[in-house]
Amino acid sequence: MAMQQAISIGKTRGGLSYRSLSCGKYKSLNHVDTLGKIKVLEAINVPSTQTEALTGAITSGLESVMEKVKADITKSQEYQSQSARVAEEVRKLQADIDKMRADRRCDHDINIHNKIEQGFNELKAEFKATKNEVVKVAIYTLASVAVAGSGMFCLMS
């Protein structure tokens, strides 16, 4: 059974907050203090229009990244769901194959056996391909979050 995940993004009085949810409970809370960043930039004589534009760009970028992460998580969950369905179908087919083997012990037909094995191998290959897609989506999601976090850290330093 796959763990449900979601990301919640919200604007706060002083900035932007985003949360990672797992099974309805908040796992972490991250906050970008845009108002604080504006004040810091204005303190070093950066014009207010530029400070607002910079923090707006940062906020917009973070929102874009978080929306992409949410989409990637949704896609990953869809792949996990597909993988579970394929795995269940493979288990059913394996049970059918085992039952057919038991039924035809006396009257063995090698041709039917080969066709069943071929179908089973095709389903196994499809399951493996789906599993690989899930892993790719997870890796891309982690990479996106790491790049966004690094970019945010660099911009805010």
C-alpha positions in Angstrom: 0.0 0.0 0.0 1.5 3.4 -1.1 1.9 6.2 1.4 -0.2 9.3 0.5 1.9 12.4 0.1 1.0 16.0 -0.7 2.6 19.4 -0.6 0.7 22.4 0.7 1.8 25.9 -0.3 0.4 29.0 1.4 1.2 32.7 1.6 1.7 34.0 5.1 1.8 37.6 6.4 5.6 37.8 6.0 6.3 35.3 3.2 5.6 31.9 1.7 5.3 28.6 3.5 5.2 25.1 2.1 4.6 21.8 3.9 5.1 18.2 3.0 2.1 16.1 4.2 2.2 12.4 4.7 -1.0 10.5 5.7 -2.6 13.7 6.8 0.2 14.7 9.2 2.7 17.5 8.6 6.2 16.1 8.3 8.1 19.4 7.8 7.4 23.1 7.5 9.6 25.4 5.5 9.1 29.2 5.4 10.6 31.8 3.1 10.5 35.1 4.9 10.0 37.4 1.9 9.3 40.5 4.0 12.5 39.9 6.0 14.5 39.6 2.7 13.0 42.8 1.5 14.1 44.6 4.7 17.6 43.2 4.5 18.0 44.3 0.9 16.6 47.7 1.6 19.0 48.0 4.5 21.9 47.8 2.0 20.3 50.5 -0.1 18.7 48.3 -2.8 15.7 50.2 -4.1 12.4 48.9 -2.9 11.1 48.2 -6.4 14.1 45.9 -7.0 13.8 44.2 -3.6 10.1 43.5 -4.2 10.9 42.2 -7.7 13.6 39.9 -6.4 11.5 38.5 -3.6 8.6 38.2 -6.0 10.8 36.2 -8.4 12.0 34.0 -5.6 8.4 33.4 -4.4 7.2 32.7 -7.9 10.1 30.4 -8.5 9.5 28.5 -5.3 5.8 28.2 -6.2 6.7 26.8 -9.6 9.1 24.3 -8.2 6.7 23.2 -5.6 3.9 22.8 -8.2 6.3 20.7 -10.2 7.2 18.6 -7.2 3.5 18.1 -6.5 2.9 17.0 -10.1 5.9 14.6 -9.9 4.6 13.1 -6.6 1.1 12.6 -8.2 2.7 11.0 -11.2 4.8 8.8 -8.9 1.7 7.7 -7.0 0.0 6.9 -10.3 3.0 4.7 -11.3 2.9 3.0 -7.9 -0.8 2.3 -8.3 -0.1 0.9 -11.8 2.7 -1.2 -10.5 0.5 -2.6 -7.7 -2.2 -3.5 -10.3 0.4 -5.1 -12.6 1.9 -7.0 -9.7 -1.6 -8.3 -8.6 -2.3 -9.3 -12.2 1.1 -11.2 -12.3 0.2 -12.9 -9.1 -3.2 -14.0 -10.5 -1.6 -15.2 -13.7 1.0 -17.1 -11.8 -1.8 -18.8 -9.8 -3.6 -19.6 -13.0 -0.3 -21.0 -14.5 0.2 -23.1 -11.4 -3.4 -24.4 -11.5 -3.1 -25.2 -15.2 0.2 -27.0 -14.6 -1.5 -29.1 -12.0 -4.4 -29.8 -14.3 -2.3 -30.9 -17.2 0.3 -33.0 -15.5 -1.2 -36.1 -17.1 -1.6 -34.5 -20.6 1.3 -32.1 -21.0 1.3 -29.9 -24.0 4.6 -28.1 -24.5 3.2 -25.6 -26.9 0.7 -24.2 -24.4 3.3 -24.2 -21.7 5.6 -22.0 -23.9 2.8 -19.6 -24.7 1.9 -19.2 -21.0 5.6 -18.6 -20.1 5.9 -16.1 -22.9 2.8 -14.2 -21.6 4.1 -14.3 -18.1 7.5 -13.0 -19.2 5.9 -10.1 -21.1 3.9 -9.2 -18.0 7.1 -9.3 -16.0 8.9 -7.0 -18.4 5.9 -4.6 -18.4 6.0 -4.6 -14.6 9.7 -3.9 -14.5 9.4 -1.0 -17.0 6.7 0.5 -14.9 8.8 0.1 -11.8 11.8 1.8 -13.6 9.5 4.8 -14.4 8.5 5.1 -10.8 12.2 5.2 -9.8 13.0 7.8 -12.5 10.1 10.1 -11.3 11.3 9.8 -7.7 14.9 10.7 -8.7 13.8 13.6 -10.9 11.6 14.9 -8.0 14.5 14.7 -5.5 16.8 16.4 -8.0 14.3 19.2 -8.6 13.9 19.8 -4.9 17.7 19.8 -4.3 18.2 22.3 -7.2 15.4 24.5 -6.0 16.7 24.5 -2.4 20.3 25.2 -3.6 19.1 28.1 -5.8 17.0 29.5 -3.0 19.9 29.3 -0.6 22.2 31.0 -3.0 19.6 33.8 -3.7 18.9 34.4 -0.1 22.5 34.4 1.1 
